[in-house]
Amino acid sequence: MTRYVLMLEDSAAFEPWREMARAALQRAIPPEALDWRIRGGETDLFGQITDDGAGLEALTALPVAKTVTLRASCIALLRDLLCHSDPGRFALAYRIAWRVQSNPHLLEVTTDADIARARIMVRQNREDCHKMASFLRFREDPVQQCERRRFLAWFEPQHHILERIAPFFSKRFTDMDWMILTPRGSIRWDGKELVCSPEPCEQPELDDGFGELWDTYYASTFNPARVRTKAMRREMPGRYWKNLPETRLIPQLVAGAEARVRTMAEQELRPAPAFHERLRAREQRPAGPPLPDMAETLDVLARQIRICTACPLHCPATQAVVGEGPPDARIMIVGEQPGDQEDLAGRPFVGPAGQFLHEALAMAGIDRGTLYLTNAVKHFRFRLQGRRRIHQNPDAGHVVACRPWLEQEIALIRPKLIVSLGATALRALDGPGMAMSDVRGTSWTVGTGENTVRRLALAHPSWLLRLGKGTQGNSERRRFVEGLARVQDVPSPWEA
């Protein structure tokens, strides 16, 4: 039997192997007739590559015997398999491709020796990707070659996973320029293009001046009561320690963990801070830190709102979103809270719900510039889902904390009509006793004498957007526009 020697680079390049494997399968070359070798991997006594068989040219010179097809699931398995660093991966991949020709359901036989080995190697590749995503540390490059700041990282993967892991880092760190250097190649991202190179790299000397600061942070967040040394070694094997700056602190932190836990247990139980007690009380809790004196103008009030810390929402939010509109507006519209775009822009009603409101106002014949727009809650409440910020409704405690700001806005503007959009705005203005389902689309009068104010309750635009453009959605949209059209019946301030 003629043996064919096929040379490949020691990398995860799938296409070169694929072309050679297709040529061999089309010519019905059995696995035992192929000798897959890594270029530079096997040399003789004089440093020459041993070649005791025919090469690729001799193989392709043979006539094509059949057509070869592989399922997408098989190609995906082989692609992942070739990311492994085992020199026998090329032969194993070809053997699986050869056997699948006669047994299309081979991949489903988990007890097959070749399939079991391939799946173990694929799992090891995935674990290597997980470790790289977990234990890689970026440091700022001291030698900047452009105006944008650039960051470097060094990692030593066990397998050829760079092309596979590169999209993760480009999505995770898309807002900065960086390079990841490894003995198996490099990844570069400049904000626009992701480039993977198979050229081996040498470990650079990196010192961005934040080593001591990072050590302090890591030591302060180390929880001695949750030390599990076996789990630590399993999740963070010793081969990764040399490239992690905090690992030199772990031995002394672990050694002192027992004493620190004992000291913590001996300390007297202290009552929770008043701030947390207010969170538990929800509606019954105080409104937070004492508010400044009554603001004389809307500009002064806006500056006070921007530094508000009366509830926890100020911590994750980008900024407080203050009201917007003329100081003598006769109509005030009160929404629920800022959304994602409002939080970034610092202006109310600029997101999808705000655009819908502007369109509805135009349909109702109302000039948006004559209105004062604000929200019952001034900070954006959200939860993170990957890189997205998903809107969450504010709770009663947040409404109570922001109510003094809304009351000051009303006192300064003295509107003739206040339109509440949604249940949260209704609760902020009239308390929890009034249900949205009972008053939606209706108007009523609040106060007496000079303090008389008409009220109108409407649905929130975001709810109408969620309904879509079906029968119910179109009906509710018409009802919303009709409700807005009623605000033109409000008398001017000089007519009151």
C-alpha positions in Angstrom: 0.0 0.0 0.0 1.3 3.4 -1.0 1.7 5.8 1.9 1.1 9.5 1.5 2.8 12.1 3.7 0.7 15.2 4.2 2.4 18.3 5.9 0.4 20.8 7.9 1.3 23.8 10.1 1.0 23.4 13.9 -2.1 25.7 14.1 -5.8 25.5 14.2 -6.1 26.2 10.4 -9.1 24.1 9.4 -9.2 24.9 5.7 -5.8 23.5 4.7 -6.6 20.2 6.4 -10.1 20.3 4.8 -8.7 20.6 1.3 -6.2 17.7 1.9 -8.9 15.5 3.5 -11.4 16.2 0.7 -8.8 15.2 -1.9 -8.0 12.0 -0.1 -11.7 11.1 0.5 -12.5 11.7 -3.1 -9.8 9.2 -4.1 -10.9 6.7 -1.5 -7.6 6.8 0.4 -8.0 4.9 3.7 -6.8 6.4 7.0 -4.0 3.9 7.4 -2.5 5.0 4.1 -2.1 8.6 5.2 0.7 10.0 7.4 -0.4 13.4 8.8 2.6 15.4 10.0 3.2 18.8 11.5 5.8 20.8 9.6 9.0 20.9 11.6 7.7 18.4 14.1 9.7 15.3 13.0 13.3 15.6 11.9 16.1 13.1 11.4 19.6 13.2 12.9 20.7 16.0 10.6 17.7 18.2 11.2 15.9 17.3 8.0 12.3 16.5 7.8 11.8 12.8 7.3 9.8 11.9 4.2 9.4 8.2 3.6 6.2 8.4 1.4 4.5 10.1 -1.5 3.4 13.7 -1.0 0.2 15.7 -1.7 1.1 16.1 -5.4 1.2 12.3 -5.9 -2.2 12.0 -4.1 -3.9 14.6 -6.2 -2.6 13.0 -9.4 -4.8 10.0 -8.7 -8.3 10.0 -10.4 -11.3 11.1 -8.4 -13.3 8.0 -7.4 -16.4 9.5 -5.7 -18.2 12.6 -4.4 -17.8 13.4 -0.7 -20.3 15.1 1.5 -20.3 15.8 5.2 -23.1 17.0 7.5 -22.8 20.4 9.1 -22.7 18.7 12.5 -19.7 16.7 11.5 -17.9 19.7 10.0 -18.5 21.6 13.2 -17.1 18.8 15.3 -14.0 18.5 13.2 -13.4 22.3 13.2 -13.5 22.3 17.0 -11.4 19.2 17.2 -8.6 20.7 15.1 -8.2 23.5 17.7 -6.6 21.0 20.0 -2.8 20.8 20.3 -2.6 17.0 20.1 -0.4 16.1 17.1 -2.7 13.2 16.3 -5.7 15.4 15.8 -5.4 15.5 12.0 -5.3 11.7 11.7 -8.3 11.4 14.1 -10.3 14.0 12.2 -9.7 12.2 8.9 -10.5 8.8 10.4 -13.9 10.2 11.6 -14.6 11.8 8.2 -13.7 8.5 6.5 -16.0 6.4 8.8 -18.9 8.8 8.5 -19.0 8.1 4.8 -20.3 4.6 5.5 -22.0 5.3 8.8 -23.8 8.7 8.7 -25.0 8.3 12.4 -21.5 7.7 13.8 -21.4 11.0 15.7 -24.4 9.7 17.8 -22.5 6.7 19.0 -21.0 8.1 22.2 -19.3 4.9 23.1 -17.2 4.8 19.9 -13.5 5.2 20.8 -12.9 7.9 18.1 -16.0 9.9 18.9 -15.4 9.7 22.6 -11.8 10.9 22.2 -12.9 13.7 19.8 -15.5 15.0 22.3 -13.0 15.0 25.1 -10.6 17.1 23.0 -13.4 19.5 22.1 -14.3 19.8 25.8 -10.7 20.6 26.6 -10.7 23.3 24.0 -13.8 24.9 25.5 -12.2 24.8 29.0 -9.1 26.5 27.6 -11.3 29.2 26.2 -13.1 29.6 29.5 -9.8 29.9 31.3 -8.5 32.5 28.8 -11.7 34.6 29.2 -11.3 34.4 33.0 -7.6 34.7 33.7 -6.4 37.2 31.0 -5.4 40.6 32.3 -5.0 43.7 30.1 -2.4 46.3 31.0 -1.9 49.7 29.3 0.9 49.8 26.8 3.5 52.3 28.1 4.6 53.0 24.5 1.6 54.5 22.7 1.9 54.6 18.9 -1.4 56.5 18.3 -3.7 58.9 19.9 -6.0 56.2 21.3 -4.9 54.3 24.4 -3.8 50.7 23.7 -3.7 47.8 26.1 -1.7 44.6 26.0 -2.2 41.2 27.5 -0.2 38.0 27.7 -1.7 34.5 28.0 -0.4 31.0 27.4 -3.2 28.8 26.1 -2.8 25.1 25.9 -4.5 24.8 22.5 -5.0 26.7 19.3 -8.1 28.6 20.4 -7.3 32.2 19.4 -9.6 32.4 16.3 -12.3 30.8 18.4 -12.0 33.1 21.4 -11.3 36.3 19.4 -15.0 37.3 18.9 -15.6 37.2 22.6 -12.9 39.7 23.4 -13.9 42.0 20.5 -17.4 42.2 21.8 -16.4 42.4 25.5 -13.7 45.1 24.9 -15.0 46.8 21.8 -14.4 50.4 23.1 -10.6 50.2 23.4 -7.6 49.2 21.3 -5.8 46.0 22.5 -3.5 43.1 21.6 -3.4 39.7 23.1 0.0 38.0 22.7 0.5 34.3 23.1 3.1 31.6 22.2 0.6 30.4 19.6 -0.1 33.7 17.9 -1.8 37.0 18.6 -5.1 38.8 18.4 -5.4 42.6 17.6 -8.4 44.9 17.8 -8.3 48.6 16.7 -11.9 49.4 17.2 -12.8 48.4 13.6 -10.9 45.3 12.6 -10.2 42.0 14.4 -7.0 40.4 13.2 -5.6 37.0 14.3 -2.0 36.0 13.5 -0.5 32.6 13.9 3.0 34.0 14.4 4.3 33.1 17.9 5.0 36.0 20.3 7.4 36.6 23.1 6.2 37.7 26.5 6.5 41.5 26.9 7.5 43.4 30.0 4.3 45.1 31.1 4.0 47.6 34.0 1.2 50.1 33.8 1.7 51.3 37.4 -1.5 49.9 38.7 -0.1 46.7 40.3 -0.2 48.0 43.8 -3.7 49.4 43.4 -4.9 46.1 42.0 -3.4 44.2 44.9 -5.1 46.4 47.4 -8.4 45.9 45.7 -8.1 42.2 45.5 -7.1 41.9 49.1 -10.0 44.0 50.2 -12.5 41.9 48.3 -11.1 38.6 49.5 -13.7 36.8 51.6 -12.0 34.6 54.2 -15.2 32.9 55.1 -15.6 31.4 51.6 -12.1 30.0 51.1 -12.1 26.6 49.4 -8.6 25.7 48.4 -9.5 22.6 46.4 -12.1 24.5 44.4 -9.6 27.3 43.8 -7.0 24.9 42.5 -9.6 23.2 40.3 -10.9 26.4 38.8 -7.5 28.2 38.6 -4.8 25.6 37.9 -1.2 26.5 38.9 -0.1 27.0 35.3 -2.0 30.2 35.1 -0.7 31.7 38.4 2.5 33.1 37.0 0.6 35.5 34.7 -1.9 36.7 37.4 -0.6 39.5 39.6 -2.9 38.7 42.5 -1.7 35.1 42.9 1.3 36.2 44.9 -1.1 37.4 47.6 -3.2 34.2 47.8 -0.9 32.2 50.0 -0.8 34.8 52.8 -4.5 35.5 52.4 -5.4 31.9 52.7 -3.0 31.4 55.7 -4.8 34.2 57.6 -8.3 33.3 56.6 -9.1 31.2 59.6 -8.0 33.9 62.1 -10.0 36.6 60.2 -13.1 34.4 60.3 -12.7 33.9 64.0 -12.3 37.6 64.5 -15.4 38.3 62.5 -17.4 35.8 64.5 -16.3 37.3 67.8 -17.5 40.8 66.8 -20.7 42.1 68.3 -23.7 42.1 66.0 -24.4 45.7 64.9 -27.7 47.1 63.7 -28.1 47.8 60.0 -27.4 51.3 58.9 -30.4 53.6 58.7 -30.2 53.7 54.9 -30.8 50.0 54.6 -33.6 50.2 57.2 -35.3 52.7 54.9 -35.1 50.3 52.0 -36.8 47.6 54.0 -39.6 49.9 55.0 -40.4 50.7 51.3 -43.2 53.2 51.4 -43.0 53.8 55.1 -39.4 54.7 55.0 -38.2 58.3 55.1 -37.5 60.0 51.8 -33.8 59.8 52.3 -31.2 62.5 53.1 -32.7 65.9 54.0 -33.4 67.9 50.8 -32.0 71.4 50.2 -34.2 74.4 50.8 -37.0 75.1 48.2 -35.3 76.0 44.9 -36.1 79.5 43.5 -35.7 78.6 39.9 -35.8 75.5 37.7 -32.1 75.8 37.0 -31.3 75.7 40.8 -33.7 72.7 41.2 -32.0 70.9 38.3 -28.6 71.3 40.0 -30.0 69.9 43.2 -31.6 66.9 41.4 -28.3 66.0 39.7 -26.6 65.4 43.0 -29.5 63.6 44.7 -28.6 60.4 46.6 -32.0 59.9 48.3 -32.3 56.3 46.9 -29.9 53.6 45.6 -30.7 54.3 41.9 -28.2 57.1 41.7 -25.3 54.5 42.0 -25.7 52.5 38.7 -27.4 55.2 36.7 -25.4 57.5 34.4 -27.0 60.7 35.6 -30.2 62.2 36.9 -32.6 63.3 34.2 -34.3 66.6 35.1 -37.5 68.0 33.5 -37.4 70.0 30.3 -39.7 72.8 29.1 -40.7 76.5 29.5 -41.0 77.7 33.1 -44.4 79.1 32.5 -45.9 76.0 30.8 -49.6 75.5 31.5 -49.4 71.8 30.8 -47.0 69.4 32.5 -46.6 65.8 31.4 -45.2 63.3 34.0 -43.8 60.0 32.9 -42.5 57.0 34.8 -38.7 57.2 34.8 -35.9 57.8 32.3 -35.1 55.0 29.8 -31.7 53.8 28.5 -31.4 56.6 25.9 -32.7 59.2 28.3 -30.1 58.1 30.9 -27.3 58.5 28.4 -28.5 61.8 26.9 -29.7 63.5 30.2 -33.0 64.6 28.6 -36.5 63.2 29.1 -38.5 61.4 26.4 -35.8 61.0 23.7 -36.0 57.2 23.4 -38.6 55.1 21.5 -41.4 55.9 23.9 -40.5 59.6 23.7 -40.6 59.5 19.9 -44.0 57.9 20.0 -45.2 60.6 22.4 -44.0 63.3 20.1 -45.8 61.8 17.1 -49.0 61.5 19.1 -48.7 65.1 20.2 -48.4 66.2 16.6 -51.4 64.1 15.6 -53.3 65.8 18.5 -52.2 69.3 17.2 -50.1 70.1 20.3 -46.8 71.9 20.1 -44.3 69.9 22.2 -42.3 73.0 22.9 -45.1 74.5 25.0 -45.1 71.5 27.4 -43.0 70.8 30.5 -41.9 67.1 30.4 -40.6 65.3 33.4 -40.6 61.9 35.2 -41.8 60.8 38.6 -38.4 59.0 39.2 -35.3 60.9 38.1 -32.8 57.9 37.7 -32.9 54.9 35.4 -33.6 51.6 37.0 -32.4 48.6 35.0 -30.8 45.1 35.2 -27.9 44.0 33.0 -28.4 41.3 30.4 -25.0 40.9 28.8 -24.1 44.4 27.5 -27.8 45.5 27.4 -29.6 47.4 30.1 -33.1 46.1 30.5 -35.7 48.4 31.9 -37.2 47.7 35.4 -40.1 49.4 37.0 -39.2 51.6 40.0 -40.7 50.4 43.3 -42.6 52.5 45.8 -39.5 53.4 47.7 -38.0 55.1 44.6 -41.2 57.0 44.0 -41.3 58.3 47.6 -37.7 59.4 47.4 -38.2 61.4 44.3 -41.6 62.9 45.2 -40.2 66.1 46.8 -38.5 66.9 43.5 -41.7 66.5 41.6 -43.6 68.6 44.1 -41.0 71.4 43.7 -41.3 71.2 39.9 -45.1 71.6 40.2 -44.7 74.5 42.7 -42.3 76.4 40.4 -44.2 75.9 37.1 -47.8 76.1 38.5 -49.4 74.2 35.6 -53.1 74.3 34.9 -53.1 70.6 33.8 -50.9 67.7 34.8 -51.0 64.6 32.6 -49.7 61.4 34.2 -48.5 58.7 31.8 -48.7 55.2 33.4 -49.4 53.8 36.8 -46.1 54.9 38.4 -46.7 58.6 37.6 -50.3 58.3 38.8 -49.0 56.8 42.1 -46.4 59.6 42.5 -49.0 62.3 42.1 -52.0 60.8 43.8 -50.7 58.1 46.1 -51.2 54.3 45.9 -55.0 54.5 46.5 -55.9 55.3 42.9 -55.9 52.5 40.4 -54.9 53.2 36.8 -57.7 51.0 35.4 -60.3 53.2 37.1 -59.2 56.6 35.9 -57.4 56.0 32.6 -58.7 58.5 30.0 -60.6 60.6 32.5 -59.9 64.0 34.0 -60.6 65.5 37.4 -59.8 68.6 39.5 -57.4 68.7 42.4 -57.1 71.6 45.0 -59.1 74.7 45.5 -58.7 78.4 44.7 -55.4 79.4 43.2 -54.1 75.9 43.8 -56.7 74.3 41.5 -55.1 71.9 39.0 -56.8 69.6 36.5 -55.5 66.1 36.2 -55.6 63.7 33.3 -54.4 60.1 33.4 -53.3 58.3 30.2 -51.4 55.1 29.4 -47.6 55.2 29.1 -46.3 55.2 25.6 -43.9 52.3 26.3 -47.0 50.1 27.1 -48.6 51.1 23.8 -45.4 50.2 21.9 -45.4 46.7 23.6 -48.9 46.1 22.3 -47.7 46.3 18.7 -49.8 47.2 15.7 -52.6 44.7 16.1 -56.2 45.4 16.6 -55.8 46.2 20.3 -52.6 48.2 19.7 -54.3 50.4 17.1 -57.3 50.9 19.3 -55.3 51.9 22.3 -53.2 54.3 20.2 -56.3 56.1 19.0 -57.5 56.3 22.5 -54.2 57.8 23.6 -54.3 60.5 20.9 -57.9 61.4 21.7 -56.9 61.8 25.3 -54.0 64.1 24.4 -56.4 66.2 22.2 -58.4 67.0 25.3 -55.5 69.0 26.9 -56.2 71.9 24.5 -59.4 72.6 26.4 -57.3 73.8 29.4 -57.6 77.6 29.8 -54.5 79.8 29.7 -53.0 81.1 33.0 -54.4 84.6 32.4 -57.9 83.2 31.7 -58.0 81.2 34.9 
